[in-house]
Amino acid sequence: SELPRFLRAYFARRCGTTHLNVLFERSLAAAERLGDPLQLAEAHSDLGFARYNAGRTAEAAAAYEAAELRLSQVRDTQVEAELAMRRGYLSWDAGHVEEPLELFGLAGKLYEQAGSPAGVAHAAASEAWAMLQLGHREEAARRAREVLGVPHTDPAWPPALTARITLGVAIAHDAPDEAAEHLHRALALAREDGHLHNQAWCLNCLGVALRQMGRYEEALASHREAFALLDELFEEHWKMRFLNGYGETCRLAGLPEEALRLHRQALELAPRLGSRYEEALAHEGIAIVLDGTDPAGAAEHRAAGQAVLRELGPGAH
């Protein structure tokens, strides 16, 4: 059961999600035979993360609960920190906004207690990304710069990648040249590392940043390249994360029909994948496109989007 722990970083970068799931199912079976609560906690947490990466959110949540149960029997700050991070990602995808920030904050504190500076940086980078999505650009940029100041040897170090992408989008409007530099650097690293999901993430964020700079044609090209990669990967839940941003770029680039198609695709996928926040964004995206031609349809979508945000509670705006 040691093998997956040791190879986790390698597999997470190089393998498809199916390999990860099979690997961690075996790891859990081995841990169950040994009956060690800490190994069981780690195995459930790893399997939950593999399920999450495959878009199987309900199964991921169940695995995380099982891990939490084991951790109440045996304390291990490092494993607790990792679980808090992973629960943060899951919560974020479910459309919660305050909870993931709290979980990333908790993970940071636990990593600090565990004496893991890399973990602290990871949590801070995720916090910066979440802040950016909430529109807190300055705070997101400040946190991202802090992460980039942490010394590391791996050029494709995940916290630095997240921080570069976050910083690039956060400052795109005010410092376009520096923003483009960070995003192109992140993309080059993701390409060198051969991680297709990260390349798609970088390309989509580059699209959003270029759109904010008013460079619509380049923005569209960037989104298209990202979606071509995601088509190769057959991973709809990854598309879900970027459809609305791509739709907005299309609308501003003067392609309202394409924008509608993308937002409608998001609206169809979101409830199936449990992405409530993206569902609300899709309604709002459709409403903005319809404002000029179909005010009644626009009002209907806007009301539906606001109803979803109300369900998600405070801070979801």
N, C-alpha and C positions, 0 to 999 in steps of 0.2 A: 504493500500500500504506500510505500515511500516514493515509488516511481513518478506518479502524477504530480506530487508536490514538487519534486525536483525538476520535472520537465514542464511545469505549468506555463512558464513564460514562453518557452519554445512552442508548445502546442497552441497556446492562445494566439501566437503570431502566425504560425505556419499552417495550422490545420483548419479544416472546415468544422462547423459546429457539430456535425454528426460524429466525427472522430472524438471530439471532446466529450460528448455525452456518453459514448460507449466506454471511453477510458475511465470516466469518473463513476459510472455504474459499477465497473469492476472494482474500483478503489473502495466504494461503499460496501460491496459484498465482502471484500477482504477485511475491512474495518469491523464489520458485523461479526465475522468469525473470531476476531481478536477480542471484541467486546470492550475495548478501551474507550471511555467516554470522550476523551479529547480527540482521538483519531476519528471517532464517529462524528463529532462536531465538525471537524475539518472536512470530512468526506461529504457530509450533508451540505455544507456551505459550498464546496467545490461543485457538487452536482447541481445545486441550485443555480450557480453562476453559469454552468454549461447550458442548463435549461433556459435561463434568461437570454443567453446569447443566441439561442435557437428560436427565440420569440415565444417560448412556452411559459408564459408569465404565471399562470395559476400554479403550475408544478414547481416553478422556481420559488414562489411564496411559501408553498408547503415544505419544500426542502429547507428554506431559511428558518421556518418555525421549528422544524426538527433539530436544526443546528443550535438554535437558541435554547431549546429545552435541554440539550446535552450540556451547553455552557453554563446552565444554572447549577449543574452538578459539579463542574470543574472549571475553575477560573483560568483563563489564558488570555491576557490582554491583547496579544498580537492577533489571535484568531477572532476575538471580539471586535477588534478594530476593523479587520477585513470584512467581517459580516456586516458591520454598520455601513461601510462603504457600499457593499453590494446591495443592501436593503435600500440605500439611498438611490442607486441607479434604478432599481425596480419601482420605487415610489415616484421617481421623476417621470418615468415612462408611463405610469398610471395617471399622470396629469396632476399630481400633487406638487405643491410649490414650496410651502414652508417646511414640510416634513423632510424632504431631501436635504435642504440646507442644514436643518438641525442634525440629521444623521451624518452628513459630511463633517460638520463641526465636532460631533461626538467622536467620529473616527479619528479626526486630527488629535484630539486630546488623548485618546487611547493609544494611538501610535506613539505619541510623545512619552506616555508612561512606559510603553514597551521598549523605548529607546530605539525607535525606527525613524530616522530622519527622512528616508525615502518615502515611508508611509505618510508622514506629516505633509510632505510635498505633494503626494498623490491626492490627499484629502483637500489640501488648499487649492489645487488645480481644479478639482471637481467643483468645489465651492465657487470658484471664480467663474467657471462655465455656467453654473446654475444662476449666479447673479446676473450674468450677461443676458441670459434668456428672459430674466425678469425686468430687463431694461436698466439695471444699475451699472451703466457702462464704466463710470469712473472707478467705482469700487472694484469691479471685475478686472479692469486694466491694472489697478494697483496690486491686487492679489496675484495676478498672472506674472507681473514683473518680479514680485518677491520669489515666486517659484523658479523663474528663469535665473535668479541669482544664486540658487542652490547648486553647489558643485556636484557633477556627476560624470561618469566615464562613458556610459552607453550613449552613443549619438542619437539613438532612437528611444531614449528614456521616456516612457509614457507620460509622466507628469509634465515634462518640458514640451512634448507634442501638444498636449491639451492646453497648456499655458500659451504657447505660440498661436494656436488657432483662436483661442479666446481673445488674446491681445489684438490679433489682426482684425477681428470683427469689431472689437470694442472701439478701436481708434480709427477705423476706416474713414469715417467722416472728417475727423479733425487732422489726422496725420496719414494721408493716403499712401505716401511713399514707404514710410516705416511699416505700415499695415501690410502692404503687398510683400515687403521683404520677409516679414515673419511668416506669412501664409505660404509663400513660395519655398521658404526654408523647410517648413513643416511638411509640405508636399514632397519635396526632394527626399527627406528622411523617410517618409512613409513608403516611397517608391524603392529606395535602397533596401529597406527592411522587407519589401515584398508583401506588405500587409494590405490587401485589397480593400477591406472595410475602412481602414484609416485613410487610404487614398481617396475613397469616395467621400469620407467626412471632410477631408481637407478641400477637395474640389468643390463641394457644395458650399462650404464656408467662404471659400474664395469667391464663388458666385455671389453670395450675399454681400460680401465686402465690395466687390466690383460694382454691384448694383448701387450700393450706397455712394460710390464715387461717381455715379452717373455713366459708367462704362458698360452699357447694357449689352452690346453684342458680345464682348468678352465674357460678361457674366453668364449669358446664355450658353456660350460654348463650354464654360466650366461646369455648369449644372448638367449639360448633356453628356459630357465625358463621365461625370460621376454616375449618372443613371445607366450609362452603357455598362459600367463596372458592376453596378447593383443587379442589372439584368443577368449578367454572367453568373452572379452568385446565387440567383433565385431566392433572395432573402427579402420578402415583402416588408417585414417589420423594420428593416433598415431603411427602406424607401420611405416608410411612414414618417421617419424623423426629418425628411428633407422635402417632401412634396409641397408643403405650404410655402416654404421659402422660395422654391423653384417657381411656384405659381405666382408669387408676388413679383418676382423678377420678370416673368412673362408679361404680366399686366403693365408694369412700368415700361417695358420694352415695346409696348404697342401690340401685344398678342393676346387680346382678351379671351378669345375662344380657347387657346392653349391654357391660359390661366384657369379658366372655368373647369376644363378637363382635369387638370392636376388637383385643384381644390376638391372637386367631386370624387376623385380617386381617393384622396385623403379622407373624405367624409365617409366613404364606403369602408375603407380599411380600419379607421380609428376605433369604432366600437368593437370590431372583431378582435382587435389587438389590445383593447383596454386602454387606449391612449386618449383619455378624455380631454386633455389640454389641446392636443392636436385637432380633436373634433371641434372644439370651440373656435380654434384658429381657422379651420376650414370653412365653417359657417361665415365667419367674419370676412374671409377672403372672397367667398362667393358674393356676399352682400356688397362689397366694394365694387366688384366687377359689374354687378347688376344695377347699381345705383342709377346709372345714366339711362338704361333701357327698360328696366322692369322694377320700378320702385316698390311695388307690392311684394314681389319675390324677395327683393333685397331686405325689406323690413321683416319678412318672415324668417329669413336666415339669421338676421342680426339678433332677433328675439331668441331664436333657438340657441345661438352661440352664447348669449348672455345667461340663458337658463343653465347651460352646462357650467359656466364659470361660477354661478351662484351655488350650484351643487358642490363644486370643488372647494368652496369656502373662501375665507379672506386671503388676500395676498395672491390670488390666482390671476389678477388682472395684469 
